[in-house]
Amino acid sequence: MSTEEFVEKFKFTHPGFCPVCEQSVVFSADGPFFRNTLLCPVCHTGPRHRALMATLHRYFPNWPELRIHESSAGWDKVSERLAKECSSYLCSQYDLNVPFGETAATSAPSGTYRSENLEAQTFPDEIFDLVVLQDVFEHIFRPDLAIKEIARTLTAGGAVIMTVPIIKQLDPSIRRAALVDGQVAHFLEPEYHGNPVGDEGSLVTIDWGYEIVSYLQHHSGLAFLMIKIDDIDRGIRAELNEVLIGFKRPIPNI
């Protein structure tokens, strides 16, 4: 079956409301893998973007007033809204061509980005109310260091919110690549996703399972939730669209 025949055979549409562009739309998909195909005709986002935005609205309705750090923004409509509507928004990218801690100009809505290594950030302690990551933690060599650093930069009562494709689900997480003596060691066939600051792509280092919740919690001291939304009326229906939130709050003494 050709691509054209498949698209013609599999055609899904559903009217609803998009949480990202906040418009009444008709969502449509030309393939069964909704994470990549169930798109909003206005803002062109997929289910994971809408799941993140819906979660952001629910748990952080005052997000335009917060001090937000978004790491590795891919400049979808979610990142654009954060940059335009949040007065204290900062974007960082892992850019080896710019010294860590320095800024570079970009044509993206933020105007600039700061070069940062999530595993060893140059930010002072407790500077952000919210850290946002979209599909970043499957590309990090040392996620234990990264989440510890994120927790360090959060204010008391702050939080991190992220999407991560939970490929393994109930099965154990698998390491795909690691740094060994400064060199990349591949344990599985290399896989790359898009890179916002490079054409070579971002290497996938880990296929995560649901145990990511306990892993991140253990290494950060944050209290994590995993949220799964299934709401076709908001265009949120797909595999791998879980949203994780880690709160920097003390355990209640009750």
Residue frames as qw, qx, qy, qz and C-alpha x, y, z in Angstrom:
[[0.000, 0.887, 0.461, 0.000, 0.00, 0.00, 0.00],
 [0.404, 0.465, -0.028, 0.787, 1.41, 3.39, -0.98],
 [0.169, -0.194, -0.446, 0.857, 1.61, 6.33, 1.44],
 [0.318, -0.031, -0.191, -0.928, -1.18, 8.07, -0.46],
 [0.600, -0.238, -0.674, -0.360, -3.40, 4.98, -0.26],
 [0.454, -0.260, -0.706, 0.477, -2.71, 4.61, 3.47],
 [0.008, 0.114, 0.241, -0.964, -3.55, 8.25, 4.16],
 [0.461, -0.102, -0.377, -0.797, -6.74, 7.96, 2.18],
 [0.623, -0.252, -0.734, -0.101, -7.73, 4.75, 4.01],
 [0.493, -0.460, -0.540, 0.503, -6.84, 6.05, 7.49],
 [0.042, 0.445, 0.056, 0.893, -8.38, 9.45, 8.02],
 [0.371, -0.549, -0.675, 0.326, -9.52, 10.56, 11.49],
 [0.011, 0.452, 0.004, 0.892, -11.18, 13.84, 12.41],
 [0.387, -0.580, -0.676, 0.238, -12.76, 15.10, 15.62],
 [0.022, -0.773, -0.073, -0.630, -14.08, 18.55, 16.58],
 [0.666, -0.501, -0.407, 0.373, -12.81, 19.94, 19.85],
 [0.119, -0.985, 0.065, -0.107, -10.94, 22.69, 21.68],
 [0.748, 0.314, -0.318, 0.492, -7.15, 23.09, 21.55],
 [0.568, -0.756, -0.187, 0.268, -5.58, 23.98, 24.93],
 [0.596, -0.156, 0.158, 0.771, -2.52, 25.45, 23.19],
 [0.111, 0.216, 0.311, 0.919, -4.02, 27.98, 20.76],
 [0.146, 0.364, 0.629, -0.671, -7.29, 28.06, 22.73],
 [0.426, 0.242, -0.299, -0.819, -9.51, 27.80, 19.68],
 [0.785, 0.196, 0.500, -0.307, -12.35, 25.53, 18.61],
 [0.188, 0.534, -0.695, -0.444, -10.89, 23.34, 15.87],
 [0.965, 0.122, -0.003, -0.232, -11.29, 20.05, 14.04],
 [0.395, -0.571, 0.704, 0.147, -8.36, 17.80, 14.96],
 [0.870, 0.415, -0.133, -0.231, -7.25, 15.47, 12.18],
 [0.496, -0.498, 0.692, 0.165, -4.85, 12.56, 11.80],
 [0.703, 0.506, -0.362, -0.344, -3.56, 10.76, 8.72],
 [0.560, 0.259, -0.774, 0.139, -2.07, 7.81, 10.61],
 [0.736, -0.500, -0.441, -0.116, -2.71, 5.72, 13.71],
 [0.611, -0.173, -0.371, 0.678, 0.30, 6.97, 15.71],
 [0.075, -0.911, -0.365, -0.175, -1.55, 9.96, 17.12],
 [0.521, -0.656, -0.013, 0.545, 1.46, 11.38, 18.97],
 [0.319, -0.256, 0.418, 0.811, 2.83, 12.51, 15.61],
 [0.076, 0.276, 0.712, 0.641, -0.29, 12.64, 13.46],
 [0.144, -0.761, -0.633, 0.006, -3.21, 14.03, 15.50],
 [0.351, 0.025, -0.015, 0.936, -2.61, 17.71, 14.80],
 [0.096, 0.751, 0.399, -0.517, -4.34, 20.99, 15.47],
 [0.543, 0.594, 0.397, 0.442, -4.98, 22.76, 12.14],
 [0.023, -0.986, -0.049, -0.158, -4.30, 26.19, 13.69],
 [0.283, -0.851, 0.442, -0.029, -1.17, 25.80, 15.86],
 [0.727, 0.435, -0.530, -0.041, 0.02, 22.44, 14.42],
 [0.261, -0.493, 0.738, -0.379, 0.65, 20.95, 17.86],
 [0.573, -0.017, -0.804, -0.157, 0.33, 17.27, 18.70],
 [0.700, -0.559, -0.405, -0.183, -1.21, 15.50, 21.72],
 [0.685, -0.244, -0.365, 0.581, 1.89, 15.80, 23.91],
 [0.153, 0.241, -0.045, 0.957, 1.96, 19.60, 23.47],
 [0.469, -0.496, -0.273, -0.678, -1.70, 19.83, 24.36],
 [0.775, -0.414, -0.461, 0.122, -1.23, 17.50, 27.35],
 [0.516, -0.057, -0.288, 0.805, 1.59, 19.71, 28.62],
 [0.070, -0.316, -0.065, -0.944, -0.38, 22.91, 28.14],
 [0.624, -0.508, -0.407, -0.432, -3.50, 21.47, 29.77],
 [0.746, -0.347, -0.430, 0.371, -1.41, 20.34, 32.75],
 [0.336, 0.115, -0.154, 0.922, 0.28, 23.73, 32.94],
 [0.311, -0.449, -0.200, -0.813, -3.09, 25.48, 33.04],
 [0.734, -0.480, -0.440, -0.194, -4.42, 23.12, 35.71],
 [0.764, -0.381, -0.305, 0.422, -1.50, 23.04, 38.14],
 [0.399, -0.301, -0.016, 0.866, 0.10, 26.44, 37.42],
 [0.253, 0.795, 0.532, 0.146, -2.72, 28.77, 36.26],
 [0.108, -0.966, 0.037, 0.233, -0.57, 31.80, 37.14],
 [0.822, -0.008, 0.265, 0.503, 2.32, 30.64, 34.91],
 [0.406, 0.756, 0.114, 0.500, 2.63, 34.00, 33.08],
 [0.291, -0.905, 0.152, -0.269, 3.66, 35.52, 36.43],
 [0.880, -0.402, 0.182, 0.176, 6.30, 32.89, 37.25],
 [0.001, 0.761, -0.598, -0.253, 10.03, 32.87, 36.68],
 [0.944, 0.202, 0.237, -0.112, 10.33, 30.11, 34.06],
 [0.106, -0.582, 0.721, 0.361, 13.36, 28.34, 32.66],
 [0.910, 0.319, 0.154, -0.217, 12.70, 26.24, 29.57],
 [0.397, -0.496, 0.687, 0.351, 15.53, 23.95, 28.52],
 [0.243, -0.066, 0.836, 0.487, 16.05, 23.05, 24.86],
 [0.485, 0.544, 0.348, -0.589, 12.95, 24.76, 23.52],
 [0.453, 0.157, 0.738, 0.474, 12.02, 23.42, 20.08],
 [0.135, 0.257, -0.085, -0.953, 9.87, 26.51, 19.39],
 [0.091, -0.459, -0.840, -0.275, 6.55, 24.82, 18.99],
 [0.228, -0.677, -0.278, -0.642, 3.48, 26.85, 19.93],
 [0.691, -0.634, -0.318, 0.140, 3.88, 25.96, 23.65],
 [0.612, -0.211, -0.046, 0.760, 7.38, 27.46, 23.77],
 [0.145, 0.433, 0.269, 0.848, 6.19, 30.48, 21.79],
 [0.430, -0.750, -0.354, -0.358, 3.41, 31.14, 24.29],
 [0.712, -0.527, -0.219, 0.409, 5.77, 30.83, 27.25],
 [0.506, 0.004, 0.085, 0.859, 8.24, 33.26, 25.68],
 [0.002, -0.481, -0.323, -0.815, 5.60, 35.81, 24.66],
 [0.500, -0.667, -0.343, -0.432, 3.29, 35.70, 27.68],
 [0.754, -0.539, -0.222, 0.303, 5.70, 35.16, 30.57],
 [0.099, 0.968, -0.155, 0.172, 7.62, 38.32, 31.46],
 [0.346, -0.698, 0.626, -0.051, 10.28, 36.34, 33.37],
 [0.965, 0.209, 0.154, -0.032, 11.00, 33.61, 30.80],
 [0.076, -0.728, 0.635, 0.246, 14.46, 32.32, 30.03],
 [0.953, 0.283, -0.036, -0.106, 15.37, 29.73, 27.40],
 [0.327, -0.656, 0.651, 0.198, 18.54, 27.67, 27.48],
 [0.887, 0.405, -0.180, -0.130, 20.13, 25.41, 24.89],
 [0.774, -0.386, 0.391, 0.314, 23.01, 22.92, 25.03],
 [0.586, 0.804, -0.036, 0.097, 25.27, 24.69, 22.55],
 [0.812, -0.305, 0.103, 0.487, 28.94, 23.79, 22.61],
 [0.479, 0.494, 0.174, 0.704, 29.69, 26.74, 20.34],
 [0.188, -0.776, 0.025, -0.602, 28.72, 29.17, 23.10],
 [0.241, 0.216, -0.753, 0.572, 30.47, 29.11, 26.50],
 [0.414, -0.541, -0.732, 0.015, 28.14, 27.86, 29.24],
 [0.276, -0.623, -0.403, 0.611, 26.55, 30.73, 31.11],
 [0.039, -0.310, 0.238, 0.920, 26.73, 33.12, 28.15],
 [0.535, 0.574, 0.475, -0.400, 23.87, 34.17, 25.89],
 [0.250, -0.035, 0.662, 0.706, 23.45, 34.05, 22.13],
 [0.432, 0.310, -0.018, -0.846, 21.00, 35.72, 19.78],
 [0.266, 0.195, 0.930, 0.163, 18.26, 33.70, 18.13],
 [0.247, -0.130, -0.420, -0.864, 15.44, 34.36, 15.68],
 [0.332, -0.423, -0.843, 0.027, 13.10, 32.47, 18.04],
 [0.264, -0.817, -0.332, -0.391, 10.50, 34.45, 20.05],
 [0.665, -0.635, -0.183, 0.348, 12.78, 34.61, 23.10],
 [0.209, 0.961, -0.166, 0.071, 15.30, 36.72, 21.16],
 [0.132, 0.646, -0.724, 0.205, 18.19, 35.11, 23.01],
 [0.930, -0.264, -0.242, -0.079, 19.06, 31.83, 24.68],
 [0.316, -0.765, 0.544, -0.139, 21.57, 30.97, 27.36],
 [0.679, 0.320, -0.661, -0.002, 24.06, 28.17, 26.77],
 [0.545, -0.488, 0.517, -0.444, 23.72, 25.64, 29.58],
 [0.435, 0.124, -0.892, -0.019, 24.58, 22.06, 30.40],
 [0.690, -0.487, -0.195, -0.499, 21.63, 20.69, 32.39],
 [0.870, -0.193, -0.392, 0.227, 24.00, 18.39, 34.27],
 [0.550, -0.300, -0.208, 0.751, 26.14, 21.29, 35.54],
 [0.125, 0.858, 0.378, 0.324, 24.20, 24.55, 35.32],
 [0.394, 0.198, -0.208, 0.873, 25.71, 27.96, 35.94],
 [0.339, -0.682, -0.259, -0.594, 22.56, 29.41, 37.54],
 [0.084, -0.342, 0.644, -0.679, 22.55, 30.33, 41.24],
 [0.065, -0.245, -0.939, 0.234, 20.41, 28.42, 43.71],
 [0.063, 0.624, 0.702, -0.337, 16.63, 28.87, 43.93],
 [0.030, -0.288, 0.219, 0.932, 16.19, 31.23, 40.98],
 [0.327, -0.074, -0.624, -0.706, 13.22, 29.70, 39.08],
 [0.600, -0.021, 0.430, -0.674, 9.62, 29.02, 40.04],
 [0.875, 0.284, 0.332, -0.210, 9.11, 26.57, 37.18],
 [0.120, -0.468, 0.741, 0.466, 11.39, 24.58, 34.87],
 [0.800, 0.412, 0.186, -0.394, 9.88, 23.26, 31.63],
 [0.161, -0.403, 0.817, 0.380, 11.32, 20.46, 29.49],
 [0.812, 0.365, 0.080, -0.448, 9.75, 18.97, 26.39],
 [0.968, 0.238, 0.014, 0.083, 11.18, 15.57, 25.42],
 [0.146, 0.840, -0.483, 0.199, 14.65, 16.31, 26.83],
 [0.551, -0.549, 0.592, -0.211, 15.35, 13.63, 29.43],
 [0.949, 0.161, 0.267, 0.045, 15.69, 10.83, 26.87],
 [0.630, 0.697, -0.134, 0.315, 18.74, 12.68, 25.50],
 [0.229, -0.851, 0.388, -0.270, 20.77, 13.23, 28.70],
 [0.616, 0.298, -0.698, 0.209, 23.80, 11.12, 29.61],
 [0.277, -0.057, -0.739, 0.611, 23.52, 11.82, 33.36],
 [0.353, -0.603, -0.429, -0.572, 19.84, 12.38, 34.17],
 [0.628, -0.541, -0.463, 0.313, 20.66, 11.93, 37.87],
 [0.390, -0.209, -0.082, 0.893, 22.86, 15.03, 37.79],
 [0.039, -0.333, -0.400, -0.853, 20.42, 16.97, 35.61],
 [0.463, -0.650, -0.513, -0.315, 17.41, 16.50, 37.87],
 [0.589, -0.492, -0.341, 0.544, 19.53, 17.30, 40.94],
 [0.274, -0.028, 0.106, 0.956, 20.62, 20.54, 39.28],
 [0.222, -0.501, -0.493, -0.675, 17.06, 21.40, 38.31],
 [0.562, -0.653, -0.503, 0.069, 15.95, 20.90, 41.91],
 [0.512, -0.304, -0.179, 0.783, 18.79, 23.15, 43.08],
 [0.107, 0.121, 0.231, 0.959, 17.65, 26.01, 40.85],
 [0.317, -0.592, -0.616, -0.412, 14.00, 25.79, 41.95],
 [0.217, -0.436, 0.325, -0.811, 12.60, 28.11, 44.59],
 [0.125, 0.112, 0.885, -0.433, 10.85, 26.62, 47.61],
 [0.499, 0.496, 0.491, -0.513, 7.41, 25.63, 46.35],
 [0.339, 0.563, -0.468, -0.591, 8.67, 25.58, 42.76],
 [0.836, 0.139, 0.515, -0.128, 8.30, 22.73, 40.31],
 [0.019, -0.353, 0.730, 0.585, 9.58, 21.08, 37.15],
 [0.748, 0.387, 0.377, -0.386, 7.14, 19.98, 34.45],
 [0.004, -0.479, 0.740, 0.473, 8.24, 17.78, 31.58],
 [0.910, 0.267, 0.016, -0.315, 7.19, 15.42, 28.82],
 [0.156, -0.495, 0.841, 0.154, 9.27, 12.28, 28.24],
 [0.770, 0.147, -0.438, -0.440, 8.35, 9.42, 25.90],
 [0.576, -0.366, 0.676, -0.278, 7.90, 6.42, 28.22],
 [0.536, 0.375, -0.647, -0.391, 8.87, 3.87, 25.58],
 [0.285, 0.134, -0.939, 0.137, 9.29, 0.87, 27.88],
 [0.621, -0.449, -0.213, -0.606, 6.19, 1.56, 30.00],
 [0.825, -0.501, 0.127, -0.229, 6.00, -1.31, 32.57],
 [0.917, 0.140, -0.141, 0.347, 9.33, -2.80, 31.45],
 [0.571, -0.598, 0.011, 0.562, 12.66, -1.65, 32.94],
 [0.236, 0.931, -0.157, -0.231, 14.32, 1.41, 31.46],
 [0.889, 0.131, 0.200, 0.390, 17.19, 0.68, 29.06],
 [0.212, -0.769, 0.279, 0.535, 20.42, 2.62, 28.60],
 [0.772, 0.609, 0.172, 0.063, 21.06, 3.13, 24.86],
 [0.583, 0.567, -0.190, 0.550, 24.27, 5.17, 25.10],
 [0.586, -0.771, -0.091, 0.232, 26.69, 6.46, 27.73],
 [0.257, 0.868, -0.380, 0.192, 29.85, 8.52, 28.03],
 [0.925, -0.300, 0.048, 0.226, 32.82, 6.27, 28.82],
 [0.603, -0.327, 0.191, 0.702, 36.17, 8.04, 29.28],
 [0.066, 0.583, -0.107, -0.803, 34.80, 11.01, 27.39],
 [0.161, 0.138, -0.747, -0.630, 33.66, 8.95, 24.41],
 [0.724, 0.044, 0.086, -0.683, 30.13, 7.93, 23.45],
 [0.096, -0.119, 0.987, 0.044, 29.56, 4.20, 23.90],
 [0.641, 0.032, -0.242, -0.727, 26.53, 2.78, 22.08],
 [0.350, -0.093, 0.897, -0.254, 24.74, -0.23, 23.56],
 [0.551, 0.524, 0.640, -0.111, 21.93, -0.20, 20.98],
 [0.443, 0.452, 0.444, 0.634, 21.61, 1.06, 17.43],
 [0.138, -0.220, -0.162, 0.952, 21.99, 4.86, 17.59],
 [0.065, 0.721, 0.659, 0.204, 18.73, 6.80, 17.41],
 [0.213, -0.076, -0.070, 0.972, 18.43, 10.54, 16.96],
 [0.092, 0.803, 0.579, -0.104, 15.66, 13.10, 17.40],
 [0.302, 0.807, 0.142, 0.488, 15.56, 16.71, 16.24],
 [0.546, -0.335, -0.240, 0.730, 17.99, 19.22, 17.74],
 [0.098, 0.939, 0.316, -0.092, 16.88, 22.88, 18.03],
 [0.085, -0.911, 0.295, 0.276, 20.46, 24.17, 17.67],
 [0.199, -0.476, 0.784, 0.347, 22.03, 21.61, 15.33],
 [0.708, 0.325, -0.339, -0.527, 21.38, 19.60, 12.19],
 [0.283, 0.314, -0.905, 0.044, 23.10, 16.46, 13.47],
 [0.720, -0.378, -0.465, -0.350, 20.21, 15.56, 15.77],
 [0.384, -0.575, 0.534, -0.486, 20.07, 14.68, 19.47],
 [0.409, 0.159, -0.898, 0.017, 21.18, 11.19, 20.46],
 [0.771, -0.445, -0.123, -0.437, 18.68, 9.13, 22.45],
 [0.124, 0.497, -0.777, 0.366, 20.51, 7.88, 25.54],
 [0.199, 0.023, 0.872, -0.446, 17.72, 6.13, 27.48],
 [0.454, -0.306, -0.624, -0.557, 14.46, 4.36, 26.70],
 [0.210, -0.231, 0.577, -0.754, 12.50, 5.12, 29.87],
 [0.363, -0.388, -0.838, -0.122, 9.93, 3.01, 31.69],
 [0.400, -0.777, -0.289, -0.391, 7.41, 4.17, 34.27],
 [0.745, -0.441, -0.254, 0.432, 10.12, 3.76, 36.91],
 [0.353, 0.467, -0.005, 0.811, 11.38, 7.16, 35.79],
 [0.403, -0.782, -0.153, -0.450, 9.13, 8.60, 38.50],
 [0.804, -0.575, -0.025, 0.148, 11.00, 6.89, 41.34],
 [0.734, 0.151, 0.033, 0.662, 14.35, 7.53, 39.64],
 [0.149, 0.636, 0.058, 0.755, 13.80, 11.29, 39.38],
 [0.563, -0.757, -0.099, -0.316, 12.35, 11.49, 42.85],
 [0.881, -0.336, -0.072, 0.326, 15.27, 9.58, 44.36],
 [0.646, 0.132, 0.048, 0.751, 17.93, 11.76, 42.74],
 [0.076, 0.552, 0.127, 0.820, 16.25, 15.13, 43.30],
 [0.096, -0.234, -0.669, 0.699, 14.25, 14.98, 46.51],
 [0.379, 0.031, -0.152, -0.912, 11.29, 16.36, 44.54],
 [0.492, 0.217, 0.765, -0.354, 7.83, 14.80, 44.87],
 [0.117, 0.185, -0.656, -0.723, 6.85, 13.54, 41.43],
 [0.652, 0.362, 0.492, -0.450, 3.50, 12.90, 39.78],
 [0.131, -0.042, 0.773, 0.619, 2.91, 11.21, 36.44],
 [0.467, 0.450, 0.328, -0.687, -0.17, 12.49, 34.65],
 [0.172, 0.093, 0.844, 0.500, -1.89, 10.71, 31.76],
 [0.410, 0.410, 0.220, -0.784, -4.72, 12.58, 30.04],
 [0.179, 0.208, 0.860, 0.430, -7.12, 10.91, 27.60],
 [0.236, 0.661, 0.408, -0.584, -9.51, 13.57, 26.32],
 [0.458, 0.300, 0.610, 0.572, -10.24, 13.47, 22.60],
 [0.085, 0.911, 0.397, 0.071, -12.34, 16.65, 22.89],
 [0.185, -0.922, 0.224, 0.256, -9.09, 18.50, 23.66],
 [0.688, 0.634, -0.354, 0.007, -7.10, 16.47, 21.14],
 [0.177, -0.606, 0.737, -0.244, -5.23, 14.65, 23.90],
 [0.938, -0.017, 0.291, -0.190, -5.21, 11.01, 22.92],
 [0.617, 0.626, -0.474, 0.046, -1.98, 9.20, 22.08],
 [0.901, -0.218, -0.184, 0.325, 0.70, 6.87, 23.30],
 [0.639, -0.010, -0.118, 0.760, 3.71, 8.43, 25.02],
 [0.008, 0.681, 0.132, 0.720, 2.02, 11.67, 26.07],
 [0.619, -0.585, -0.442, 0.281, 2.61, 11.40, 29.83],
 [0.075, 0.803, -0.163, 0.568, 3.42, 14.58, 31.72],
 [0.687, -0.261, -0.497, 0.462, 5.67, 14.53, 34.80],
 [0.139, -0.854, 0.065, -0.498, 5.61, 17.15, 37.56],
 [0.671, -0.127, -0.513, 0.521, 8.17, 17.34, 40.35],
 [0.270, -0.888, -0.142, -0.344, 7.28, 19.63, 43.28],
 [0.432, 0.261, -0.527, 0.684, 9.86, 21.18, 45.60],
 [0.530, -0.588, -0.011, -0.611, 7.75, 21.00, 48.73],
 [0.096, -0.348, 0.836, -0.414, 8.42, 19.56, 52.17],
 [0.414, -0.264, -0.861, -0.132, 6.64, 16.39, 53.20],
 [0.431, -0.614, -0.056, -0.659, 3.71, 17.48, 55.41],
 [0.161, 0.136, -0.822, 0.529, 4.12, 16.87, 59.11],
 [0.611, -0.253, -0.116, -0.742, 0.66, 15.55, 59.91]]
